Amino acid sequence: MEEKVMNIGIVKELTGLSERQIRYYEERKLIFPARTRGGARRYSFDDVKRLREIHEKLKDGFHTFELKTMRPFKSV
């Protein structure tokens, strides 16, 4: 497991996604960022890769509920 060290601003730059999109994928249980004591989200490079995969699949016409059944998106 990779260490979760990036904040949402860095992830936004690396993925090209908006903060809202990233949070939406979290709400849909497709991504599981760690939280600091203050509640800030922290992401790993694996999370960045997963976010890119999710976004590509959604652009291809998949729905979030389908992504959950295609790949085990579990909290780590």
C-alpha positions in Angstrom: 0.0 0.0 0.0 1.3 3.4 -0.9 1.4 6.2 1.6 -1.3 8.8 1.3 0.5 12.1 1.2 -1.1 14.3 -1.5 -3.8 16.9 -0.9 -6.7 17.3 -3.1 -5.1 20.3 -4.9 -2.2 18.2 -6.1 -4.5 15.4 -7.1 -6.6 17.9 -9.1 -3.5 19.0 -11.0 -2.3 15.4 -11.7 -5.7 14.1 -12.9 -7.3 17.2 -14.5 -10.4 16.6 -12.5 -12.2 19.2 -10.4 -12.4 19.0 -6.6 -16.1 18.3 -7.0 -15.5 15.4 -9.3 -13.0 13.9 -6.9 -15.3 14.3 -4.0 -18.2 12.8 -6.0 -16.2 9.7 -6.7 -15.5 9.4 -3.0 -19.2 9.8 -2.2 -20.0 7.0 -4.6 -17.5 4.8 -2.8 -15.1 4.5 -5.7 -12.1 6.1 -4.0 -11.1 6.1 -0.3 -8.8 8.9 0.7 -7.2 8.9 4.2 -8.1 11.8 6.5 -5.9 13.9 8.7 -6.9 14.8 12.3 -8.3 18.0 10.9 -10.3 16.1 8.3 -8.2 17.0 5.2 -8.2 14.3 2.5 -4.9 12.6 1.6 -4.3 10.6 -1.5 -1.6 8.2 -2.8 -0.3 7.7 -6.3 -2.5 4.6 -6.5 -5.5 6.8 -5.8 -4.5 9.1 -8.6 -4.3 6.2 -11.0 -7.7 4.9 -9.8 -9.2 8.3 -10.3 -8.0 8.5 -13.9 -9.4 5.0 -14.6 -12.7 5.9 -13.1 -12.9 9.1 -15.2 -12.0 7.2 -18.4 -14.6 4.5 -17.8 -17.3 7.2 -17.1 -16.4 9.0 -20.3 -16.8 5.6 -22.1 -20.4 5.5 -20.9 -20.2 3.4 -17.8 -22.1 4.3 -14.6 -20.7 4.5 -11.1 -22.7 1.6 -9.9 -21.3 -0.5 -12.8 -17.7 0.4 -11.8 -18.3 -1.0 -8.3 -19.2 -4.4 -9.8 -16.4 -4.4 -12.4 -13.6 -3.9 -9.9 -13.4 -4.2 -6.2 -13.1 -0.6 -5.0 -12.4 -1.3 -1.3 -11.0 0.9 1.4 -7.3 0.2 2.1 
